[in-house]
Amino acid sequence: MRKHSKIMLKLCQISIFFELTALSLLAGTYKEINDFGENPSNIKMFLYTPDVVAEKPSILVACHWCHGKAQDIYNGSRYASVADKFGYYVIFPSAISSDGCWDVASEAALKHNGGGDPLGIVSMVRYVIKNFHADSTRVYVLGVSSGAMMTNVLLGAYPDIFAAGSAFAGVPFGSFAGPNSWNDDCAKGRITKSAKEWGNLVRAAYPNFTGKRPRIQMWHGTNDEVLDFHNLGEALKQWTDVHGIDTIPSSKESNVFQTGWTRQRYKNQNGEVVIETIIEQNQPHNLQVLQDEALAFLRLDQPSTKTFFGPKPRQCSESHTTVFTTSKNATSSTVTIRSVPGIATLTLFTLNGQQIRTLHGSRSTDGIHTFVISKKLSAHLQHSSSIYIIRVAIDGRVVGTYTLNL
């Protein structure tokens, strides 16, 4: 028994080695998507697909800051790893402007379906909903600095698309409006409007909208030297007016997260928190970004649905299974499965759950199973993506479900 346990431990160590060095699929796929729809400003789309996708997955849009790009926020955040846990998609859009900032000032950007960067981002969302059967009622956005400004713009101009957003060091919707990409008056806190005036800017972006407005969480440092702290108060006036609620908070908490920080929550008539502000005392523009708290507000710290497509990959045990590709060519991919001895069955699905084919292997005595998958398998489905879901069974018992880039 002890000898058997040592063998199993060794196999687990080998599997971990392959997960880290080969093309392991327990970590999801980050990939650029082209031709995703209407894209007036030619921004770029990068999509993170978790290793196991929820049956009806949510979508998170993560917008980078000025002088940044999609890869920066992907590498510098936990959004993809949390998506792995709960099975939702993460869209990482990338601006192409010379300064890496988002267009939040043009007339087109501030109008529903008007154009600019916001429409390109919305096209990315529509693409994922259509092609990957994501939940259109659970689409969220967050960002820092320019990404926070874009968050406000997307929530204001596309309330039919986004359910909620979290903005770190942003400005009110429409406050940067004008012919130039930078608005110094807004940045320095010299623009003050009434709540009604701010609210009218949002309503004018989509005059015919009568549905529920998205929830918003706003973070700001009191010592912000780039986008003055004054903007948080103006944004609060705007969103309380849009939601038709009082500017007096429903609750106020001191010393939240850190000493001196304050969190205020604002509820609608149904008792739902629709606005939340966090004041980061003495923090500069480069404020602290509490990613987990933002995801909690967006309700992305929980499964999209209770049922996942197939079981989650098992932890290292006697039935631990690792799937990876060992070779590729123009016509096929060779897939190797490291599991337990027996007869393996591999079932191939598209990302939307459509079954393509089931392949049956021969008996393996060492737990290594090899399949050659023809790239012609899905041609009749017109499946443009190279990413598939693979369900593995040994002797008829399902041991894991994985995503694989073929």
C-alpha positions as CSV (number, residue, x, y, z in Angstrom):
1,M,0.0,0.0,0.0
2,R,2.9,2.4,0.9
3,K,4.7,1.5,-2.3
4,H,1.4,2.2,-4.3
5,S,1.1,5.6,-2.6
6,K,4.7,6.5,-3.5
7,I,4.0,5.6,-7.2
8,M,0.9,7.7,-7.2
9,L,2.8,10.6,-5.6
10,K,5.4,10.3,-8.3
11,L,2.8,10.3,-11.0
12,C,1.3,13.4,-9.4
13,Q,4.7,15.1,-9.5
14,I,5.1,14.2,-13.1
15,S,1.6,15.6,-13.9
16,I,2.5,18.8,-12.1
17,F,5.7,19.1,-14.1
18,F,3.7,18.7,-17.4
19,E,1.1,21.2,-16.2
20,L,3.9,23.8,-15.8
21,T,6.0,23.1,-18.8
22,A,3.8,21.6,-21.5
23,L,0.5,23.0,-22.8
24,S,-1.5,22.4,-19.6
25,L,-5.1,23.2,-19.8
26,L,-5.9,23.7,-16.2
27,A,-5.1,27.4,-16.5
28,G,-7.4,28.6,-19.2
29,T,-6.6,30.3,-22.5
30,Y,-5.8,34.0,-23.3
31,K,-6.1,34.7,-27.0
32,E,-6.6,37.6,-29.3
33,I,-10.0,37.6,-31.2
34,N,-10.2,39.2,-34.6
35,D,-13.3,40.2,-36.6
36,F,-15.6,40.4,-33.5
37,G,-18.0,42.9,-35.0
38,E,-18.4,46.7,-35.4
39,N,-15.1,48.3,-34.3
40,P,-14.9,52.0,-35.5
41,S,-11.6,52.8,-33.8
42,N,-9.9,49.4,-34.5
43,I,-9.2,48.6,-30.9
44,K,-8.1,45.0,-30.0
45,M,-9.8,42.2,-28.2
46,F,-8.3,39.6,-26.0
47,L,-10.5,36.9,-24.5
48,Y,-9.7,34.7,-21.5
49,T,-11.5,31.4,-21.5
50,P,-11.3,29.5,-18.2
51,D,-10.4,25.8,-18.1
52,V,-14.0,24.9,-17.1
53,V,-16.8,27.2,-18.4
54,A,-20.0,27.6,-16.5
55,E,-23.2,26.4,-18.2
56,K,-24.4,30.0,-18.6
57,P,-21.2,32.1,-17.9
58,S,-21.0,35.7,-17.0
59,I,-18.7,38.2,-18.8
60,L,-16.2,40.6,-17.2
61,V,-14.7,43.4,-19.2
62,A,-11.4,44.7,-17.7
63,C,-10.3,48.0,-19.0
64,H,-6.6,49.1,-18.7
65,W,-5.3,52.5,-17.7
66,C,-3.5,55.2,-19.9
67,H,-0.2,54.1,-21.3
68,G,-1.3,50.5,-20.7
69,K,-2.6,47.7,-22.8
70,A,-4.6,44.5,-22.4
71,Q,-1.6,42.4,-21.5
72,D,-0.7,44.7,-18.6
73,I,-4.0,44.3,-16.8
74,Y,-4.1,40.6,-17.7
75,N,-0.7,40.0,-16.1
76,G,-1.2,42.4,-13.2
77,S,-4.6,41.2,-11.9
78,R,-6.3,38.2,-10.5
79,Y,-9.3,38.5,-12.8
80,A,-8.4,35.5,-14.9
81,S,-7.6,33.2,-12.0
82,V,-10.9,34.0,-10.3
83,A,-12.6,33.4,-13.6
84,D,-11.0,29.9,-13.5
85,K,-12.7,29.3,-10.2
86,F,-16.2,30.4,-11.2
87,G,-16.2,29.7,-15.0
88,Y,-16.8,33.1,-16.6
89,Y,-15.2,34.9,-19.5
90,V,-12.9,37.9,-19.2
91,I,-12.6,40.4,-22.1
92,F,-9.4,42.4,-22.0
93,P,-9.8,45.2,-24.6
94,S,-6.7,47.1,-25.7
95,A,-6.7,50.8,-26.9
96,I,-4.7,51.8,-29.9
97,S,-4.4,55.5,-29.2
98,S,-0.8,57.0,-29.1
99,D,-1.1,57.5,-25.3
100,G,-2.9,54.2,-24.6
101,C,-5.9,56.1,-23.2
102,W,-9.5,55.3,-24.0
103,D,-11.8,57.7,-25.9
104,V,-14.3,59.0,-23.3
105,A,-14.6,62.5,-24.8
106,S,-15.9,62.3,-28.3
107,E,-19.6,62.7,-29.2
108,A,-19.6,59.2,-30.7
109,A,-18.2,57.7,-27.6
110,L,-20.9,59.3,-25.4
111,K,-23.9,58.1,-27.4
112,H,-25.5,54.7,-27.5
113,N,-24.3,52.8,-30.6
114,G,-22.6,56.1,-31.6
115,G,-19.2,54.7,-32.3
116,G,-15.7,55.1,-30.9
117,D,-13.9,52.8,-28.4
118,P,-17.1,52.1,-26.4
119,L,-18.9,50.6,-29.3
120,G,-15.9,48.4,-30.1
121,I,-15.9,47.1,-26.5
122,V,-19.7,46.5,-26.7
123,S,-19.1,44.6,-29.9
124,M,-16.7,42.3,-28.1
125,V,-19.4,41.6,-25.5
126,R,-22.0,40.9,-28.1
127,Y,-19.6,38.6,-29.8
128,V,-19.0,36.5,-26.7
129,I,-22.8,36.4,-25.9
130,K,-23.6,35.2,-29.4
131,N,-20.7,32.7,-30.0
132,F,-20.2,31.4,-26.5
133,H,-23.7,31.5,-25.1
134,A,-22.8,33.8,-22.2
135,D,-25.4,35.2,-19.9
136,S,-26.5,38.6,-21.4
137,T,-27.9,39.6,-18.0
138,R,-24.6,39.2,-16.2
139,V,-22.1,41.5,-18.0
140,Y,-19.8,43.6,-15.9
141,V,-17.0,46.1,-16.4
142,L,-14.2,47.5,-14.3
143,G,-11.1,49.6,-14.7
144,V,-8.5,52.0,-13.3
145,S,-8.0,55.6,-14.2
146,S,-8.7,55.8,-18.0
147,G,-10.3,52.4,-17.5
148,A,-12.5,53.7,-14.7
149,M,-13.5,56.6,-17.0
150,M,-14.5,54.0,-19.7
151,T,-16.4,52.1,-17.0
152,N,-18.5,55.2,-16.3
153,V,-19.0,55.7,-20.1
154,L,-20.1,52.1,-20.7
155,L,-22.5,52.1,-17.8
156,G,-24.0,55.4,-18.9
157,A,-24.3,54.8,-22.7
158,Y,-25.0,51.0,-22.6
159,P,-27.3,50.3,-19.6
160,D,-28.8,47.6,-21.8
161,I,-25.5,45.7,-21.9
162,F,-23.9,46.1,-18.5
163,A,-25.4,45.1,-15.1
164,A,-22.8,46.8,-12.9
165,G,-19.3,48.3,-12.9
166,S,-16.4,49.2,-10.6
167,A,-14.4,52.3,-11.2
168,F,-11.0,53.1,-9.5
169,A,-10.2,56.8,-9.8
170,G,-12.6,57.8,-12.6
171,V,-14.7,60.8,-13.4
172,P,-18.5,61.4,-14.1
173,F,-20.0,60.3,-17.4
174,G,-19.6,63.1,-20.0
175,S,-17.2,65.2,-17.8
176,F,-14.4,64.8,-20.4
177,A,-16.7,65.7,-23.3
178,G,-15.1,67.9,-26.0
179,P,-12.9,68.0,-29.0
180,N,-9.7,67.0,-27.1
181,S,-8.9,63.7,-25.5
182,W,-7.9,65.5,-22.3
183,N,-10.0,67.8,-20.2
184,D,-7.9,69.8,-17.8
185,D,-10.9,71.5,-16.1
186,C,-12.4,68.1,-15.2
187,A,-9.0,66.6,-14.2
188,K,-8.3,69.5,-11.8
189,G,-11.8,69.4,-10.3
190,R,-13.1,72.6,-11.7
191,I,-16.4,71.3,-13.1
192,T,-19.4,71.3,-10.9
193,K,-22.9,70.6,-11.9
194,S,-26.2,69.9,-10.2
195,A,-27.3,66.2,-9.8
196,K,-30.0,66.8,-12.4
197,E,-27.5,68.2,-14.9
198,W,-25.2,65.3,-14.5
199,G,-28.1,62.8,-14.7
200,N,-29.3,64.4,-17.9
201,L,-26.0,63.7,-19.6
202,V,-26.5,60.0,-18.9
203,R,-30.1,60.0,-20.0
204,A,-29.2,61.8,-23.2
205,A,-26.8,59.1,-24.2
206,Y,-29.7,56.7,-24.6
207,P,-32.9,58.6,-24.6
208,N,-35.2,55.7,-25.2
209,F,-33.9,53.5,-22.5
210,T,-36.5,52.6,-19.8
211,G,-34.9,49.6,-18.2
212,K,-33.0,49.1,-15.0
213,R,-29.8,51.1,-14.6
214,P,-26.6,49.4,-13.8
215,R,-25.1,49.4,-10.3
216,I,-21.8,51.2,-9.8
217,Q,-19.0,51.1,-7.3
218,M,-16.5,54.0,-7.2
219,W,-13.1,54.2,-5.5
220,H,-11.1,57.4,-5.2
221,G,-8.0,58.6,-3.3
222,T,-8.3,61.9,-1.4
223,N,-4.9,63.0,-2.6
224,D,-5.4,62.2,-6.3
225,E,-3.1,64.5,-8.2
226,V,-4.3,63.5,-11.7
227,L,-8.0,63.3,-11.5
228,D,-9.0,65.4,-8.5
229,F,-11.0,63.9,-5.7
230,H,-13.7,66.4,-6.4
231,N,-14.8,64.1,-9.3
232,L,-16.0,61.4,-6.9
233,G,-18.6,63.8,-5.4
234,E,-19.8,64.9,-8.8
235,A,-20.0,61.3,-10.0
236,L,-22.0,60.4,-6.9
237,K,-24.5,63.2,-7.7
238,Q,-24.8,61.9,-11.2
239,W,-25.5,58.3,-10.3
240,T,-27.9,59.0,-7.5
241,D,-29.9,61.1,-9.9
242,V,-29.9,58.5,-12.5
243,H,-31.1,55.9,-10.0
244,G,-33.6,58.4,-8.5
245,I,-32.3,58.0,-5.0
246,D,-31.1,60.3,-2.2
247,T,-27.5,61.6,-2.0
248,I,-27.6,60.7,1.7
249,P,-26.1,57.3,2.1
250,S,-28.1,54.3,3.5
251,S,-25.1,53.3,5.5
252,K,-21.6,54.6,6.3
253,E,-18.7,52.7,7.6
254,S,-15.4,54.1,8.8
255,N,-12.0,52.5,8.8
256,V,-13.0,50.0,6.2
257,F,-10.2,47.9,4.6
258,Q,-7.7,50.5,6.1
259,T,-7.6,53.1,8.8
260,G,-9.2,56.3,7.6
261,W,-11.0,54.8,4.6
262,T,-14.8,55.2,4.4
263,R,-17.4,53.2,2.6
264,Q,-20.9,54.5,1.8
265,R,-23.7,52.6,0.3
266,Y,-26.8,53.8,-1.4
267,K,-29.9,51.7,-1.7
268,N,-32.9,52.0,-4.1
269,Q,-36.5,51.7,-3.1
270,N,-36.2,47.9,-3.2
271,G,-33.4,47.8,-0.7
272,E,-30.7,46.9,-3.2
273,V,-27.3,48.6,-3.0
274,V,-27.0,50.3,-6.4
275,I,-24.1,52.7,-5.5
276,E,-21.1,52.2,-3.4
277,T,-18.3,54.6,-2.8
278,I,-14.9,53.9,-1.1
279,I,-12.9,56.9,-0.1
280,E,-9.2,56.0,0.2
281,Q,-7.8,58.5,2.7
282,N,-4.5,60.1,1.7
283,Q,-4.2,57.8,-1.4
284,P,-2.8,59.3,-4.7
285,H,-4.1,58.7,-8.2
286,N,-2.1,55.4,-8.1
287,L,-4.5,54.2,-5.5
288,Q,-4.8,50.8,-4.0
289,V,-6.9,48.5,-6.2
290,L,-8.7,46.0,-4.1
291,Q,-9.6,43.5,-6.8
292,D,-11.4,41.0,-4.7
293,E,-13.7,43.7,-3.2
294,A,-14.6,44.9,-6.7
295,L,-15.4,41.4,-7.8
296,A,-17.5,40.9,-4.7
297,F,-19.5,44.0,-5.6
298,L,-20.0,42.8,-9.1
299,R,-21.1,39.4,-7.7
300,L,-18.3,37.6,-9.6
301,D,-17.0,36.0,-6.5
302,Q,-19.6,33.2,-6.9
303,P,-20.6,30.8,-9.6
304,S,-22.4,32.1,-12.7
305,T,-24.8,29.1,-12.3
306,K,-24.9,26.2,-9.9
307,T,-24.1,23.7,-12.7
308,F,-20.8,23.6,-14.5
309,F,-20.4,21.9,-17.9
310,G,-18.8,18.7,-16.7
311,P,-17.0,18.2,-13.4
312,K,-14.2,20.4,-12.3
313,P,-10.7,18.9,-12.8
314,R,-9.8,16.7,-9.8
315,Q,-6.9,17.5,-7.4
316,C,-3.8,15.3,-7.3
317,S,-5.1,11.8,-6.2
318,E,-5.2,8.3,-7.6
319,S,-7.6,9.6,-10.3
320,H,-5.7,12.8,-11.1
321,T,-5.8,13.5,-14.8
322,T,-3.7,15.9,-16.9
323,V,-4.5,16.6,-20.6
324,F,-2.0,18.3,-23.0
325,T,-1.1,18.4,-26.6
326,T,2.2,16.7,-27.6
327,S,2.3,17.6,-31.2
328,K,0.4,19.6,-33.9
329,N,0.4,19.8,-37.6
330,A,-1.8,21.2,-40.4
331,T,-4.3,18.3,-40.3
332,S,-4.3,17.0,-36.7
333,S,-3.3,17.4,-33.1
334,T,-2.0,14.6,-30.8
335,V,-3.5,14.7,-27.3
336,T,-2.0,12.8,-24.4
337,I,-3.8,12.0,-21.3
338,R,-2.0,11.1,-18.1
339,S,-4.4,9.3,-15.7
340,V,-4.9,5.8,-14.4
341,P,-4.7,2.5,-16.3
342,G,-7.8,1.5,-18.2
343,I,-9.6,2.3,-21.4
344,A,-9.9,6.0,-22.0
345,T,-12.8,7.7,-23.8
346,L,-12.4,11.3,-25.1
347,T,-15.5,13.4,-26.0
348,L,-15.0,16.6,-27.9
349,F,-17.3,19.6,-27.6
350,T,-17.4,23.1,-28.9
351,L,-17.3,25.9,-26.2
352,N,-21.1,26.2,-26.5
353,G,-21.5,22.6,-25.5
354,Q,-22.3,21.0,-28.9
355,Q,-20.8,17.5,-29.0
356,I,-18.6,16.8,-32.0
357,R,-17.4,13.3,-31.5
358,T,-16.4,10.6,-29.0
359,L,-13.1,8.8,-29.5
360,H,-12.4,5.4,-27.8
361,G,-8.9,4.4,-26.9
362,S,-7.4,1.0,-26.3
363,R,-6.5,-0.4,-22.9
364,S,-3.5,1.3,-21.2
365,T,-1.5,-0.4,-18.5
366,D,0.6,2.7,-17.5
367,G,-2.2,5.3,-17.4
368,I,-0.9,7.1,-20.6
369,H,-3.6,7.5,-23.3
370,T,-3.0,9.0,-26.7
371,F,-5.5,10.3,-29.2
372,V,-5.0,11.9,-32.7
373,I,-7.7,14.4,-33.3
374,S,-8.3,15.4,-36.9
375,K,-8.9,19.1,-37.5
376,K,-11.6,18.2,-40.0
377,L,-13.8,16.9,-37.2
378,S,-15.6,20.3,-36.7
379,A,-15.5,21.5,-40.3
380,H,-19.1,20.7,-40.8
381,L,-20.0,22.8,-37.7
382,Q,-18.2,25.9,-39.1
383,H,-16.5,26.1,-35.7
384,S,-14.0,29.0,-36.1
385,S,-12.4,28.7,-32.7
386,S,-9.5,26.4,-32.0
387,I,-10.5,26.0,-28.4
388,Y,-12.6,23.0,-27.5
389,I,-13.9,21.3,-24.3
390,I,-12.7,17.8,-23.8
391,R,-14.3,15.3,-21.4
392,V,-12.2,12.4,-20.3
393,A,-13.5,9.1,-19.0
394,I,-11.6,6.0,-17.8
395,D,-13.5,2.7,-17.9
396,G,-16.7,4.7,-18.3
397,R,-16.1,7.0,-15.3
398,V,-15.6,10.7,-16.0
399,V,-12.4,11.9,-14.5
400,G,-12.2,15.5,-15.7
401,T,-13.4,18.2,-18.2
402,Y,-10.8,20.5,-19.7
403,T,-10.4,23.2,-22.4
404,L,-7.8,22.5,-25.1
405,N,-6.4,24.6,-27.9
406,L,-6.1,22.4,-30.9
